[in-house]
């Protein structure tokens, strides 16, 4: 058959076998990636080749065009796996655990490396193709025994659900450091093999180049990547342009790290980190990439790794004994080193035990190291297979060991609160807002709306686009090219800085990066078209604030409806009143009417974010109406509520508490909704209402009778949030 046909057959078999064995492994508590690696072992000379050698060689020849094509797919798979692992890495938490991660990595490398190097010095000559290059072989063996595979560690920890635990982040951060140090060690070894001496210029190039590369990527690089993602998303009309950009970035950085003398997987991993740090589109990118990576490239890469090993050599008692010794040295050395590092890093006994268990996974990094040694003639096929066997067994042992140790590791109060909040946020609206659109004019109400938007954007550095509606000529400007800041932009940035300061104080960490502000100007008669054009670029929420908010009849002004018509997503309409028109930064006294539906829950989330940014209390007013309720009103929550109504209030109060915001509850069961809201405003002296509303169809901007009554009669500022 042709090479192309054989290539397709190989991919088909690796994908199907990897999926089936991966599913089987996951059902017994092992990571699915191990099933894909075992699929390669079964299809290779270890099982299939031992039973039907001619058929196995015909299906998976050791050379030829088909072999080259599958190897290329596997190499691309390595880079994409590292991209995905990088996107899932939380740098903020990794920085907070930096001391422990560094200590675990350094000691976890030094001890097993020393053991592996010593073992290499005393290996029988029969296991070395060139005994005169014993030093190089010992260095490669020490590296293979000491480096944890960041790919395997990330996948195992994620599949087991421990990625968000502090211990999981320390394990992953340590594995990242392991990989970086490992490739530098490999660079030293390659220099020794090629030149038979330590090439200091090459070593200096690798070390200094890696340091500069990481420093640039984690400072200006993150901002550049974000701007590239935003520009590509906003200016390309073709399908999935951002994915093409991410792939180009991944392969480009892989070439950069290869050029400075370290392996290209480091560049792909760093690319993933920068993409994951981008404040927009991360969820879409993850969803679009994950399917093809896990469905195609993972089973091919790990299947090829298994195909390269021949476990039939273990029938030799001498080789079996040496393999057992190799695995024992690798396991004990790594476990003892990581445990010692955790202790040095300030972790407790149980935490250090869990980290030592998690760091014992080797996997693909060792296979790559062994492949390099095999291709250079430093390692024999027997020693290569021994290293692969060590990688497989240590990785298979990692999940049960980690589960065993984590069952003995109680979750700290702060860790539990953080994880619960993250799980809670995943279901919410505001935590998943990645991009804000603001449309305002130069009025006092526009400045107030800009300040509120800044409070929402500042907590997480959410990018915002400001469309400034004004009579002057229209011109779009990038942040760095803009002239003197307009008043709305000043208020937006000031609100963001205030929110960042409060967030940093509450979390006891440095403030997040300032939100990127993109600014454009439009004339009033072109505002609808400008907003419609901008909204196609993808926004999660638009805030609208202009001078003319109410018409002569007390209803919302037609100008508001005309401008809002260009945006189909969630909309926030700001109706500012005194004293906020005179002082936009004045502290808010917030009342949130709630009823249990989705729009009122969304309004409650926005109100909590505003309250947290200003460190003020919030009051939820639960209004049930006067029909069919026999019990009287209650400001303290004493009215008789149904079970689902109590659950709604409990959820809202819990939401506020997770953000350290004081929440009060008022309940009215004897009044109509509008009467209850107006009475509560007067009684509680509130000056700001955040109200969830449904946008009714039609040309006019109408949110229902209750909202209309509150707008007309309440003499306080209002933020209407529509679906």
PyMOL commands that set and color helices and strands:
alter all, ss='L'
color gray80, all
select helices_A, chain A and resi 3-27+32-43+48-51+53-59+65-87+91-96+98-121+125-127+131-146+150-159+166-195+200-235+241-259+264-277+282-307+311-315+317-344+349-358+364-375+381-407+413-426+430-432+444-458+479-481+487-507+524-535+558-564+598-614+643-658+673-684+705-713
alter helices_A, ss='H'
color red, helices_A
select strands_A, chain A and resi 435-440+463-469+476-477+517-522+541-545+571-575+590-594+618-623+663-668+688-693+717-722
alter strands_A, ss='S'
color yellow, strands_A
deselect
rebuild
show_as cartoon
